[in-house]
């Protein structure tokens, strides 16, 4: 079949089957992507209720978490929501890279229950023994790493084994958070959460560098034949990632802010150049592609804000955290989950209209959290509420639209002539 013939065909979207336990636990992306979406919508709803209670003069004592509720909320966004999405990605991508059998059935059920147990333990941490809470929470990432390692060593490659190092870094940040929370070490638990968030940013830089130019190339090749395609340079890819790692090292070594700011400026320039070379503006007619570029753009913005917060007293560090957590992490996770779920269940890789709306809602939430405090600081409370509502609606939309897709058997699309 020629390319011209292919253009004359359309894909008939098959109807979904009946939801089943076997289908849901047949591949890692299914429970972890749906679990991540449902969990973050629920988490943000509880957080919004807590904030509203405080605003109305309440004590917020009904929230059964030990320590700072703010730290709990931040912790669960990184080590609950983002960790689940990372698990779904790795358990799906690694078998494709190595040819290993995917994790499914009872082992996948066990891993998902381990993640769920950690979330429940953290949610009711004030009612449970501290050691149990810490053990239940930190156990997930090393067990995930063990499963991923078993698949990665089927066909070892340095570029893939880097994910084990990143999981180790994420585990170390989480373990240190728990140790610091109970004053066994004199470190700020919130600073350790920011470290964990930056590790997730590094993971985005690694994964983004693999999938964004590839998916963009495929779309442009089919839809804009003869036009310019994304460009990649190995040295730029490596230095872009290393520059973010350098920010992490600077924080761990507690170097002066001017030095961290200078490193962040370099990281901003390198990652911005990388993004420009991927030619995302050419995909503006295809939401499921351009959203990947938008998510990476928020990573660049976060790096720029890290630089600004270290070099200027007028830029609070919280803006960088929100740009990274809400913008880069939120949008990239939604983008990857929505695309991978379609491709790995046999469907056309075209974002449903409701999910395109979800992309926009997360973008709105990120803009509100970053620009709101700068432009309208006197309305910070209402802005926070609007951002939270946008986030809740976005991931609720994903859960509603993709729930039937993720819980039913894979479909097999048929081609029919237009």
C-alpha positions as CSV (number, residue, x, y, z in Angstrom):
1,X,0.0,0.0,0.0
2,X,1.4,3.4,-0.9
3,X,1.3,6.5,1.3
4,X,-1.4,8.0,-1.0
5,X,-3.5,4.8,-0.5
6,X,-3.1,5.1,3.3
7,X,-4.5,8.6,3.2
8,X,-7.7,7.2,1.6
9,X,-8.3,4.9,4.5
10,X,-9.8,5.7,7.9
11,X,-9.7,3.7,11.1
12,X,-13.0,2.5,12.4
13,X,-12.9,2.8,16.2
14,X,-14.1,-0.6,17.6
15,X,-16.5,-0.7,20.6
16,X,-15.0,-1.5,24.0
17,X,-15.7,-4.9,25.5
18,X,-16.8,-5.7,29.0
19,X,-14.7,-4.6,31.9
20,X,-12.8,-7.4,33.6
21,X,-10.3,-8.0,36.4
22,X,-8.0,-9.9,34.0
23,X,-8.0,-7.1,31.4
24,X,-7.3,-4.4,34.1
25,X,-4.3,-6.3,35.4
26,X,-3.0,-7.4,32.1
27,X,-0.5,-4.6,31.7
28,X,1.1,-2.1,34.1
29,X,-0.2,1.1,32.5
30,X,-3.8,0.0,33.2
31,X,-4.1,0.1,37.0
32,X,-1.4,2.6,37.6
33,X,-2.6,5.2,35.0
34,X,-6.2,5.0,36.2
35,X,-5.1,4.8,39.8
36,X,-2.9,7.9,39.4
37,X,-5.8,9.9,37.9
38,X,-8.4,8.9,40.5
39,X,-6.0,9.3,43.4
40,X,-4.9,12.8,42.4
41,X,-8.4,14.0,41.9
42,X,-9.4,12.6,45.3
43,X,-6.3,14.0,47.0
44,X,-6.9,17.5,45.6
45,X,-10.5,17.4,46.6
46,X,-9.6,16.5,50.2
47,X,-6.9,19.2,50.1
48,X,-9.4,21.8,48.8
49,X,-11.9,20.8,51.6
50,X,-9.1,21.2,54.2
51,X,-8.2,24.7,52.8
52,X,-11.8,25.7,52.8
53,X,-12.2,24.6,56.4
54,X,-9.2,26.7,57.5
55,X,-10.6,29.7,55.6
56,X,-13.9,29.4,57.4
57,X,-12.2,29.4,60.8
58,X,-12.0,25.6,61.3
59,X,-9.0,23.8,62.7
60,X,-8.6,21.1,60.0
61,X,-8.2,18.6,62.8
62,X,-10.5,16.1,60.9
63,X,-7.6,15.3,58.5
64,X,-5.9,12.3,60.2
65,X,-2.4,12.9,59.0
66,X,0.6,13.3,61.3
67,X,2.9,16.3,61.0
68,X,2.2,19.1,58.6
69,X,-0.9,18.7,56.3
70,X,1.0,20.8,53.7
71,X,3.9,18.3,53.7
72,X,1.4,15.4,53.4
73,X,-0.2,17.0,50.4
74,X,3.1,17.7,48.7
75,X,4.5,14.3,49.5
76,X,1.5,12.5,48.0
77,X,1.6,14.5,44.8
78,X,5.2,13.4,44.3
79,X,5.4,9.9,45.9
80,X,1.8,9.0,45.3
81,X,0.5,10.5,42.1
82,X,3.8,11.0,40.1
83,X,5.2,7.6,41.3
84,X,2.1,5.8,40.1
85,X,2.4,7.4,36.7
86,X,6.1,6.6,36.5
87,X,5.3,3.0,37.4
88,X,2.7,2.7,34.7
89,X,5.2,4.1,32.1
90,X,8.1,1.9,33.1
91,X,6.1,-1.3,33.3
92,X,4.8,-0.6,29.8
93,X,7.9,0.8,28.1
94,X,10.6,-1.5,29.4
95,X,9.0,-4.7,27.9
96,X,8.9,-2.9,24.6
97,X,12.6,-1.9,24.9
98,X,13.9,-5.3,26.0
99,X,11.3,-7.9,24.7
100,X,10.7,-9.0,28.3
101,X,7.3,-10.3,29.3
102,X,5.2,-7.5,30.9
103,X,4.2,-7.7,34.5
104,X,0.6,-8.9,34.8
105,X,-1.7,-11.0,36.9
106,X,-1.0,-11.6,40.6
107,X,2.5,-9.8,40.7
108,X,0.9,-6.7,39.2
109,X,-2.0,-6.9,41.6
110,X,0.4,-7.2,44.5
111,X,2.4,-4.1,43.3
112,X,-0.7,-2.1,42.9
113,X,-1.9,-3.1,46.4
114,X,1.5,-2.1,47.8
115,X,1.1,1.4,46.2
116,X,-2.5,1.7,47.5
117,X,-1.4,0.6,51.0
118,X,1.2,3.4,51.1
119,X,-1.5,5.9,50.1
120,X,-3.8,4.7,52.9
121,X,-1.0,4.6,55.4
122,X,-0.1,8.2,54.7
123,X,-3.7,9.3,54.7
124,X,-4.3,7.9,58.2
125,X,-0.7,8.4,59.5
126,X,-1.9,10.0,62.7
127,X,-3.7,6.8,63.6
128,X,-1.0,4.3,62.8
129,X,2.5,3.5,64.2
130,X,5.1,5.8,62.5
131,X,7.3,2.8,61.5
132,X,4.5,1.1,59.8
133,X,3.5,4.3,57.9
134,X,7.1,4.8,56.7
135,X,7.6,1.2,55.7
136,X,4.3,1.0,53.9
137,X,5.1,4.1,51.9
138,X,8.8,3.6,51.0
139,X,8.4,0.0,50.0
140,X,6.7,0.7,46.7
141,X,9.6,2.2,44.7
142,X,12.2,-0.4,45.5
143,X,9.8,-3.2,44.7
144,X,8.9,-1.4,41.4
145,X,12.7,-1.1,40.8
146,X,13.1,-4.8,41.3
147,X,10.5,-5.7,38.8
148,X,11.8,-3.1,36.3
149,X,15.4,-4.5,36.8
150,X,14.2,-8.0,36.0
151,X,12.9,-6.8,32.7
152,X,15.8,-4.4,31.9
153,X,18.4,-7.1,32.4
154,X,16.8,-9.2,29.7
155,X,18.6,-6.9,27.3
156,X,20.8,-4.6,29.3
157,X,21.6,-1.1,27.9
158,X,23.1,1.8,29.7
159,X,20.5,4.2,28.3
160,X,17.8,2.1,29.9
161,X,19.5,1.2,33.2
162,X,19.6,4.9,34.0
163,X,16.0,4.5,35.2
164,X,17.2,2.2,38.0
165,X,19.4,5.0,39.2
166,X,16.6,7.5,39.0
167,X,14.3,5.2,41.0
168,X,17.1,4.8,43.6
169,X,17.3,8.6,43.9
170,X,13.5,8.9,44.3
171,X,13.6,6.2,46.9
172,X,16.4,7.9,48.8
173,X,14.5,11.2,48.8
174,X,11.3,9.5,50.2
175,X,13.2,7.6,52.8
176,X,15.1,10.7,54.0
177,X,11.7,12.6,54.2
178,X,10.4,10.0,56.7
179,X,13.6,10.0,58.7
180,X,13.6,13.8,58.8
181,X,9.9,14.0,59.7
182,X,10.6,12.1,62.9
183,X,13.7,14.2,63.7
184,X,16.2,11.4,63.3
185,X,18.2,13.7,61.0
186,X,18.2,17.5,61.0
187,X,16.9,18.1,57.5
188,X,13.9,20.1,56.4
189,X,11.3,17.5,55.2
190,X,9.8,20.1,52.8
191,X,13.3,20.5,51.2
192,X,13.5,16.7,50.7
193,X,10.1,16.8,49.0
194,X,11.5,19.5,46.6
195,X,14.4,17.2,46.0
196,X,12.0,14.4,45.1
197,X,10.1,16.7,42.8
198,X,13.3,17.7,41.0
199,X,14.1,14.0,40.5
200,X,10.8,13.6,38.8
201,X,11.8,16.6,36.7
202,X,14.9,14.7,35.7
203,X,12.8,11.7,34.7
204,X,10.7,14.0,32.5
205,X,13.8,15.3,30.8
206,X,15.0,11.7,30.1
207,X,11.6,10.4,28.9
208,X,10.7,13.6,27.1
209,X,13.9,13.4,25.1
210,X,13.0,9.9,23.9
211,X,9.3,10.2,23.1
212,X,8.7,13.9,22.1
213,X,11.0,14.1,19.1
214,X,10.0,10.6,18.0
215,X,6.3,11.2,18.1
216,X,6.7,14.6,16.6
217,X,8.8,13.2,13.7
218,X,6.1,10.6,13.0
219,X,3.3,13.1,12.9
220,X,5.1,15.6,10.8
221,X,6.3,13.0,8.4
222,X,2.8,11.9,7.7
223,X,1.0,15.2,7.9
224,X,3.6,17.7,6.6
225,X,5.6,15.7,4.1
226,X,8.7,17.4,2.9
227,X,8.7,19.9,5.8
228,X,11.4,20.3,8.4
229,X,11.6,17.5,11.0
230,X,12.8,17.5,14.6
231,X,16.5,17.5,15.2
232,X,18.4,15.9,18.0
233,X,22.0,16.1,19.1
234,X,23.4,13.6,21.5
235,X,25.7,16.1,23.2
236,X,22.8,18.5,23.8
237,X,20.5,15.7,25.1
238,X,23.1,14.6,27.6
239,X,24.1,18.1,28.7
240,X,20.4,19.0,29.2
241,X,19.8,16.2,31.6
242,X,23.2,16.5,33.3
243,X,22.5,20.2,33.9
244,X,19.3,19.4,35.9
245,X,21.2,16.8,37.8
246,X,23.8,19.5,38.6
247,X,21.0,21.6,40.2
248,X,20.1,18.6,42.4
249,X,23.7,18.2,43.4
250,X,24.0,21.9,44.2
251,X,21.0,21.6,46.5
252,X,22.4,18.6,48.3
253,X,25.7,20.3,48.8
254,X,23.9,23.5,50.0
255,X,26.0,25.7,47.7
256,X,25.4,29.5,47.6
257,X,22.2,30.5,45.8
258,X,24.1,32.4,43.1
259,X,25.9,29.2,42.1
260,X,22.6,27.2,41.9
261,X,21.0,30.1,40.0
262,X,23.9,30.1,37.5
263,X,23.6,26.3,37.0
264,X,19.8,26.7,36.6
265,X,20.3,29.4,33.9
266,X,22.5,27.0,31.9
267,X,19.9,24.2,32.4
268,X,17.2,26.6,31.1
269,X,19.2,27.5,28.0
270,X,20.1,23.9,27.2
271,X,16.6,22.5,27.6
272,X,15.0,25.4,25.8
273,X,17.3,24.8,22.8
274,X,16.4,21.1,22.9
275,X,12.7,22.0,22.9
276,X,13.0,24.4,20.0
277,X,14.8,21.8,17.9
278,X,11.9,19.4,18.4
279,X,9.7,21.8,16.3
280,X,6.6,21.5,18.4
281,X,4.9,24.5,16.7
282,X,4.4,22.3,13.6
283,X,2.1,20.0,15.5
284,X,-0.3,22.6,16.8
285,X,-3.2,21.0,14.9
286,X,-2.8,17.7,16.9
287,X,-3.4,18.1,20.6
288,X,-2.0,14.7,21.6
289,X,1.3,15.7,20.2
290,X,1.5,19.4,21.1
291,X,0.6,18.7,24.7
292,X,4.0,16.9,25.1
293,X,5.8,20.0,24.0
294,X,3.6,22.2,26.3
295,X,4.6,19.9,29.2
296,X,8.3,20.1,28.4
297,X,7.9,23.9,28.0
298,X,6.8,24.0,31.7
299,X,10.0,22.2,32.6
300,X,11.9,25.0,30.9
301,X,9.9,27.6,32.7
302,X,10.5,25.8,36.1
303,X,14.2,25.8,35.5
304,X,14.1,29.5,34.6
305,X,12.2,30.2,37.8
306,X,14.7,28.2,39.9
307,X,17.4,30.5,38.4
308,X,15.3,33.6,39.1
309,X,14.5,32.6,42.7
310,X,18.2,32.1,43.5
311,X,19.4,35.3,41.7
312,X,16.6,37.7,42.7
313,X,14.8,38.4,46.0
314,X,11.6,39.2,44.2
315,X,10.9,35.7,42.9
316,X,9.8,33.2,45.5
317,X,11.0,29.6,45.2
318,X,7.4,28.4,45.4
319,X,6.8,29.6,41.9
320,X,9.4,27.2,40.5
321,X,7.9,24.3,42.5
322,X,4.4,25.0,41.1
323,X,5.7,25.4,37.6
324,X,7.5,22.0,37.9
325,X,4.8,20.2,39.9
326,X,1.6,21.5,38.3
327,X,2.8,22.5,34.9
328,X,5.6,20.0,33.9
329,X,4.7,17.0,36.0
330,X,0.9,17.4,35.7
331,X,0.8,18.1,32.0
332,X,3.5,15.5,31.0
333,X,1.8,12.8,33.0
334,X,-1.6,13.5,31.5
335,X,-0.1,13.6,28.0
336,X,1.8,10.3,28.4
337,X,-1.1,8.5,30.0
338,X,-3.6,9.6,27.4
339,X,-1.4,8.7,24.5
340,X,0.0,5.4,25.8
341,X,-3.4,4.2,26.9
342,X,-4.8,4.5,23.4
343,X,-1.8,3.0,21.6
344,X,-1.4,0.0,23.9
345,X,-5.1,-0.8,23.8
346,X,-5.3,-0.9,20.0
347,X,-7.0,2.5,19.5
348,X,-6.3,5.4,17.2
349,X,-3.9,7.8,18.8
350,X,-6.2,10.8,18.8
351,X,-7.1,12.5,22.0
352,X,-10.9,12.5,22.8
353,X,-12.4,16.0,22.9
354,X,-12.9,15.8,26.7
355,X,-9.3,14.9,27.3
356,X,-8.2,17.9,25.1
357,X,-10.2,19.9,27.5
358,X,-8.3,18.2,30.3
359,X,-5.0,19.3,28.8
360,X,-6.3,22.9,28.8
361,X,-7.5,22.6,32.4
362,X,-4.1,21.5,33.7
363,X,-2.5,24.3,31.7
364,X,-4.9,26.8,33.3
365,X,-4.1,25.3,36.8
366,X,-0.4,25.8,36.1
367,X,-0.8,29.4,34.9
368,X,-2.9,30.2,38.0
369,X,-0.5,28.7,40.4
370,X,2.5,30.5,38.9
371,X,1.2,33.8,37.6
372,X,-1.6,34.3,40.1
373,X,0.6,35.1,43.1
374,X,2.7,37.5,41.0
375,X,-0.1,39.4,39.3
376,X,-2.9,39.3,41.9
377,X,-1.3,38.4,45.3
378,X,-4.3,39.8,47.1
379,X,-6.5,37.1,45.6
380,X,-4.2,34.2,46.3
381,X,-6.9,32.2,48.1
382,X,-9.5,32.2,45.3
383,X,-6.7,31.6,42.7
384,X,-5.6,28.5,44.7
385,X,-9.2,27.2,44.7
386,X,-9.7,27.8,41.0
387,X,-6.4,26.0,40.2
388,X,-7.4,23.1,42.4
389,X,-10.8,22.8,40.7
390,X,-9.2,22.9,37.3
391,X,-6.8,20.1,38.3
392,X,-9.7,18.0,39.8
393,X,-11.8,18.4,36.7
394,X,-8.9,17.5,34.4
395,X,-8.0,14.2,36.0
396,X,-11.6,13.4,36.6
397,X,-12.2,13.8,32.9
398,X,-9.3,11.4,32.2
399,X,-10.7,8.8,34.6
400,X,-14.2,9.0,33.2
401,X,-13.1,8.8,29.5
402,X,-10.3,6.3,30.0
403,X,-11.9,4.2,32.7
404,X,-13.7,2.0,30.1
405,X,-10.5,1.9,27.9
406,X,-8.2,0.7,30.7
407,X,-10.6,-1.9,32.2
408,X,-11.6,-3.7,29.0
409,X,-9.6,-6.0,26.8
410,X,-7.5,-4.6,23.9
411,X,-9.4,-3.9,20.8
412,X,-8.3,-4.4,17.2
413,X,-9.2,-1.6,14.9
414,X,-10.3,-2.3,11.4
415,X,-9.5,-0.2,8.3
416,X,-12.4,0.8,6.1
417,X,-12.4,2.9,3.0
418,X,-13.7,6.5,3.4
